[in-house]
Structure formats: structure tokens, C-alpha cells
């Protein structure tokens, strides 16, 4: 009996010591700690960019699984609906597959009204009054690129600029207005109409009256600008397709107008005897859809580097 009582007391002491030791050990998790988010959730999001003189811009982004110092940056310009979040979503898998940082700045209708406020650059008020260059819609892109490099840790020296539809209008005009920009390549996909490289035609259908000199235009002709066209983007009854006489002279639909823009740029470069850096590519069977044009553009970005 004595031995049994002694053994029972020893067991109780050992159990108490084990309990105290367990309480002293740090807990692996606590109820207050949130579960770790999946990498795909951590790699996408939204921030507000205010590092320029214009209004703050919401910026939607998608990161690859890992960002390294040489991860490339792609700036995507949304269309007329100002739906930057949708454009980010349509680029999300491409950013992961091709290991790119994709950012989509959102230019609201309130701060950048109409085509004048967004895709033609906002270099003048509606009544023609010039605006400071630092407030052009074009002026947001370069400081945004610097902010993205700081935020996400890439040291890429240049960026790719892509736009579809109204965003494509922004892109080709950006190349013409901002020749000093650090673009590695620019891709204008399925623009509805163009500012032609024509010094004799009035802006916005040509460059007459715009702050673009012959020297600026010559520099733009040498830039790595790709005109990317879906061969099925031929709907002449699309309500978003501009049908003014000036636009119709560029062609009956987007597919034809893009070819006219490229051909006129090549003709002017030949006439001036200046280097011509533009290219034209076709996406067979694709109409006016950013999702499919983005797939073609991402592949081009990854496999066809500008010379």
C-alpha cells in the first residue's frame, strides 16, 4: 500500500511538472493571429498614387509569385469604361505566367472627363486653354513607374506600356507627346481612331495645334511602338466606334484604321529619311476584346524584344 501511495504521489508531481512546462512553451498560433493569406492574394491589390501634381490615382496591380530586381513592369491603360479593376483581372494570369508586374492606373471620369480628359492627354481644357504639362494625363505615367519600382522592389530601367481601345488611343498619343519617356516598348491594341502623324491635319486627328513639334514627331517615329490589331475587329455599327468624317477617312473600322495609322507613319519616316521603329502585328480571328488581345500582347512582350 505504501508503495502504491508513493507511486501515485510521484505520478501527480510528474503530471504537474509536464503541465507547467507546456504552459511555459510559446504557442505556435493563437486565436488573435490571422491565417496566412495565399500567395496569389498577397500578390494583387490596389493602392492610391499621389506622387504627381494631378489628382490621386487608384492603381490596381498584380505581381508575379516572386519579384526580383529585374522583374519587368507593364503599365496597362484601361478602356472607355474606366474599369481598371477588370483590366487588372484580365492580366492577372498573364502576370503570373510571364513573371511581370502589371499595374493599371484608373483615370476617373470625374477627374479626367471624356476623351479630352483621358485618352487625348488633357493638355488643354475643353475651351482650348493650355494646361501645365505636369497636369496632362500623360504626365502621370513616368512618376508612377518610379513609385512602382520603390514599392515592389524592381530596378527595371524601362517599362512596357499597353492599352486597348481607348487605352490604345492613350498609348499611341503618349508616344507622340512624351518622346523622353522610358518605354521599352509600347503596344496600342485595337484603337478606335488615331491622331495621325500628319502635321497638316488639325488635332485630334492630326498633330496641328498640339504641342508636338517636327522634332518631337521625328523622335516618336523612331520609338518601339507596336500597332496590334485583331483581324475580326471590323464591326462598323459598334456604338463606341467614332464615326466622324475625319475618323471615317482613317478607315471604316478599327482593323482598317490601325493599318492606316501604321502606313502613314512609315510613309512620313521614309519621306523625312528618319529611323522608323514602329511595327504592326495581327491577331487572327480576334475582335474587340481586351482579354484575348492581352494574351497576344503578353506573349509578344516575353518573346519579341525591341531592337
C-alpha positions as MATLAB code, in Angstrom:
seq = 'XXXXXXXXXXXXXXXXXXXXXXXXXXXXXXXXXXXXXXXXXXXXXXXXXXXXXXXXXXXXXXXXXXXXXXXXXXXXXXXXXXXXXXXXXXXXXXXXXXXXXXXXXXXXXXXXXXXXXXXXXXXXXXXXXXXXXXXXXXXXXXXXXXXXXXXXXXXXXXXXXXXXXXXXXXXXXXXXXXXXXXXXXXXXXXXXXXXXXXXXXXXXXXXXXXXXXXXXXXXXXXXXXXXXXXXXXXXXXXXXXXXXXXXXXXXXXXXXXXXXXXXXXXXXXXXXXXXXXXXXXXXXXXXXXXXXXXXXXXXXXXXXXXX';
ca = [
       0.000    0.000    0.000;
       2.841    2.372    0.905;
       4.488    1.680   -2.422;
       1.226    2.306   -4.273;
       0.658    5.629   -2.478;
       4.252    6.721   -3.197;
       3.892    5.887   -6.896;
       0.603    7.821   -7.076;
       2.224   10.911   -5.495;
       5.154   10.713   -7.953;
       2.777   10.463  -10.919;
       0.816   13.516   -9.745;
       4.065   15.561   -9.449;
       5.232   14.478  -12.906;
       1.880   15.472  -14.433;
       2.016   18.856  -12.725;
       5.576   19.459  -13.981;
       4.570   18.500  -17.520;
       1.623   20.903  -17.394;
       3.833   23.769  -16.188;
       6.369   23.029  -18.898;
       3.631   23.112  -21.518;
       2.366   26.467  -20.313;
       5.879   27.901  -20.484;
       6.375   26.895  -24.141;
       5.444   29.538  -26.769;
       2.244   28.865  -28.677;
       2.629   28.189  -32.416;
      -0.593   30.050  -33.204;
      -3.160   31.996  -31.227;
      -6.759   32.830  -31.941;
      -5.788   36.503  -32.461;
      -3.353   35.738  -35.304;
      -4.897   35.692  -38.810;
      -4.191   32.733  -41.025;
      -1.593   33.358  -43.700;
      -3.148   34.510  -46.984;
      -2.446   32.569  -50.172;
       0.395   33.967  -52.208;
      -1.987   34.817  -55.045;
      -3.990   37.106  -52.728;
      -0.904   38.813  -51.382;
       0.320   39.424  -54.916;
      -2.637   41.501  -56.028;
      -4.276   44.599  -54.717;
      -4.826   48.314  -55.044;
      -3.038   51.411  -53.836;
      -3.507   55.143  -54.358;
      -0.784   57.006  -56.214;
      -0.420   60.682  -55.322;
       3.208   61.271  -56.317;
       2.457   63.665  -59.153;
       0.793   67.072  -59.496;
      -2.517   65.712  -60.771;
      -5.349   64.072  -58.793;
      -4.645   60.882  -56.809;
      -4.990   57.773  -58.954;
      -6.228   54.381  -57.767;
      -3.787   51.782  -59.121;
      -4.747   48.127  -59.453;
      -1.874   45.661  -59.616;
      -0.881   42.029  -59.999;
       2.544   40.748  -59.008;
       4.236   37.507  -60.009;
       4.909   34.926  -57.307;
       8.349   36.441  -56.765;
       9.645   39.922  -57.545;
      13.356   40.207  -58.262;
      15.433   43.281  -59.146;
      14.998   42.554  -62.861;
      11.242   41.847  -62.844;
       9.729   43.811  -65.751;
       6.940   46.350  -65.306;
       3.898   46.561  -67.601;
       1.640   49.611  -67.359;
      -1.822   48.764  -68.708;
      -4.211   51.508  -69.809;
      -7.928   50.744  -69.419;
     -10.677   51.500  -71.929;
     -13.518   53.992  -72.132;
     -15.424   52.418  -69.209;
     -12.563   53.342  -66.834;
     -12.700   49.789  -65.451;
      -9.117   49.412  -64.286;
     -10.014   46.555  -61.927;
     -11.359   44.452  -64.819;
      -8.241   45.092  -66.868;
      -6.095   44.013  -63.903;
      -8.138   40.832  -63.570;
      -7.755   40.044  -67.275;
      -3.990   40.474  -66.969;
      -3.625   38.582  -63.657;
      -2.796   35.121  -65.015;
      -0.506   36.658  -67.618;
       1.452   38.492  -64.937;
       1.957   35.211  -63.080;
       2.766   33.168  -66.182;
       5.243   35.653  -67.641;
       6.580   36.918  -64.296;
       5.696   40.561  -64.775;
       4.499   43.346  -62.510;
       1.245   44.570  -64.058;
      -0.223   47.877  -62.906;
      -3.403   49.564  -64.133;
      -3.901   53.216  -63.167;
      -7.525   54.340  -63.021;
      -8.391   57.664  -64.653;
     -11.855   58.553  -63.362;
     -14.451   60.412  -65.422;
     -14.738   62.998  -62.648;
     -11.061   63.996  -62.763;
     -10.397   63.192  -66.444;
     -13.657   63.894  -68.281;
     -14.281   62.462  -71.726;
     -11.709   61.644  -74.373;
     -10.187   65.095  -73.895;
      -9.507   64.372  -70.238;
      -8.145   60.863  -70.665;
      -7.066   59.428  -73.990;
      -6.064   62.601  -75.817;
      -3.814   63.687  -72.980;
      -5.692   66.508  -71.233;
      -3.091   69.025  -72.412;
      -5.831   71.656  -72.836;
      -9.175   72.468  -71.274;
     -12.365   71.905  -73.261;
     -12.247   75.556  -74.370;
      -8.676   75.168  -75.642;
      -6.897   76.814  -72.717;
      -3.486   75.111  -72.333;
      -2.878   73.167  -69.160;
       0.503   72.801  -67.407;
       2.461   69.848  -68.747;
       2.664   68.412  -65.220;
      -1.153   68.053  -65.211;
      -1.537   66.257  -68.536;
      -2.968   62.754  -68.121;
       0.205   61.592  -69.903;
       2.304   63.129  -67.107;
       1.225   60.543  -64.522;
       2.975   57.568  -66.091;
       6.664   58.323  -65.534;
       6.394   59.165  -61.793;
       4.048   56.200  -61.352;
       6.741   53.925  -62.785;
       9.223   55.278  -60.215;
       6.713   54.742  -57.408;
       6.108   51.142  -58.517;
       9.830   50.400  -58.557;
      10.172   51.694  -54.991;
       7.047   49.937  -53.737;
       7.695   46.493  -55.204;
      11.489   46.271  -55.339;
      12.269   46.017  -59.032;
      15.086   48.062  -60.554;
      13.871   47.752  -64.159;
      15.157   50.752  -66.089;
      12.251   50.839  -68.552;
       8.649   49.708  -68.776;
       6.173   48.427  -71.340;
       3.050   50.496  -71.966;
      -0.026   48.622  -73.241;
      -3.516   49.871  -73.936;
      -6.673   48.510  -75.518;
      -9.404   50.554  -77.256;
      -9.463   53.982  -75.540;
      -6.348   52.850  -73.679;
      -4.723   52.190  -77.052;
      -5.515   55.762  -78.022;
      -3.756   56.918  -74.861;
      -0.720   54.779  -75.694;
      -0.072   55.912  -79.269;
      -0.534   59.565  -78.343;
       1.701   59.131  -75.291;
       4.492   58.034  -77.644;
       3.938   61.148  -79.767;
       3.661   63.606  -76.867;
       6.274   62.137  -74.494;
       9.317   61.063  -76.550;
      11.565   61.240  -73.478;
       9.553   58.550  -71.648;
      11.437   55.427  -70.543;
       9.356   52.945  -72.524;
      10.949   49.694  -73.564;
       8.036   49.164  -75.922;
       4.517   50.496  -76.384;
       1.614   48.402  -77.662;
      -1.534   50.070  -78.989;
      -4.231   47.410  -79.389;
      -7.454   47.982  -81.326;
      -7.680   51.759  -81.032;
     -10.964   53.151  -82.347;
      -9.354   56.110  -84.090;
      -5.952   57.798  -84.191;
      -4.044   61.024  -84.047;
      -2.301   60.596  -87.372;
       1.364   61.633  -87.704;
       0.212   64.425  -90.019;
       1.473   67.979  -89.338;
      -1.171   69.393  -91.696;
      -4.253   67.846  -90.042;
      -5.855   69.514  -87.027;
      -5.641   67.794  -83.655;
      -7.020   65.366  -82.540;
      -6.968   63.688  -85.982;
      -3.511   65.103  -86.803;
      -0.933   66.998  -84.783;
      -1.600   70.557  -85.995;
      -2.341   72.733  -82.972;
      -0.961   70.189  -80.491;
       2.275   70.722  -78.535;
       4.143   68.387  -80.899;
       6.980   69.793  -82.994;
       8.547   68.206  -86.067;
      11.473   67.229  -83.843;
       9.106   65.586  -81.338;
       7.292   63.729  -84.109;
      10.569   62.565  -85.636;
      11.593   61.142  -82.261;
       8.208   59.414  -81.938;
       8.610   57.730  -85.331;
      11.773   56.063  -84.039;
      10.154   54.694  -80.877;
       9.350   50.965  -80.378;
       5.599   51.312  -80.942;
       3.630   48.225  -81.957;
       0.227   48.509  -83.608;
      -1.569   45.312  -82.552;
      -4.793   44.571  -84.439;
      -7.429   41.876  -84.112;
      -8.356   40.860  -87.631;
     -12.027   40.459  -86.650;
     -12.340   43.961  -85.141;
     -14.406   45.072  -88.113;
     -17.788   45.985  -86.608;
     -18.847   49.282  -88.183;
     -22.004   49.543  -86.031;
     -20.273   49.430  -82.636;
     -21.732   52.382  -80.666;
     -18.296   53.099  -79.192;
     -16.714   53.443  -82.643;
     -16.222   57.081  -83.619;
     -17.887   57.858  -86.947;
     -16.993   61.487  -87.590;
     -15.924   62.296  -91.168;
     -12.315   62.633  -90.003;
     -12.379   59.240  -88.271;
     -14.073   57.579  -91.222;
     -11.319   58.819  -93.516;
      -8.945   56.638  -91.475;
     -10.986   53.564  -92.408;
     -14.428   52.012  -91.841;
     -13.447   50.077  -88.698;
     -10.680   49.618  -86.142;
      -8.828   46.975  -88.124;
      -8.523   49.261  -91.149;
      -7.751   52.388  -89.132;
      -4.810   50.776  -87.373;
      -3.290   49.834  -90.702;
      -3.768   53.389  -91.959;
      -2.013   54.792  -88.900;
       0.970   52.490  -89.312;
       1.220   53.122  -93.063;
       1.126   56.889  -92.631;
       3.874   56.729  -90.002;
       6.062   54.608  -92.272;
       5.438   56.943  -95.244;
       6.392   60.018  -93.199;
       9.564   58.367  -91.858;
      10.574   57.459  -95.409;
       9.863   60.983  -96.636;
      11.846   62.553  -93.820;
      14.618   59.974  -94.028;
      14.363   59.271  -90.315;
      14.589   55.918  -88.472;
      11.261   54.122  -88.136;
      10.757   51.960  -85.052;
       7.084   51.069  -85.368;
       5.835   47.526  -86.025;
       2.460   46.070  -86.881;
       1.150   42.663  -85.794;
      -2.165   40.909  -86.330;
      -4.119   38.611  -84.008;
      -6.113   36.271  -86.281;
      -9.827   35.910  -85.615;
      -9.930   38.229  -82.590;
     -12.405   41.098  -82.362;
     -12.722   43.965  -79.916;
     -11.773   42.140  -76.716;
      -9.018   43.109  -74.320;
      -8.778   39.640  -72.741;
      -7.672   37.986  -75.997;
      -5.555   40.908  -77.191;
      -3.787   40.921  -73.826;
      -2.794   37.269  -74.272;
      -1.206   38.080  -77.631;
       0.479   41.178  -76.232;
       1.953   39.363  -73.218;
       3.477   36.720  -75.467;
       4.987   39.439  -77.644;
       6.414   41.185  -74.599;
       8.076   37.964  -73.468;
       9.400   36.766  -76.803;
       9.867   39.773  -79.085;
      12.189   42.293  -77.543;
      12.563   45.609  -79.408;
      15.882   46.043  -81.218;
];
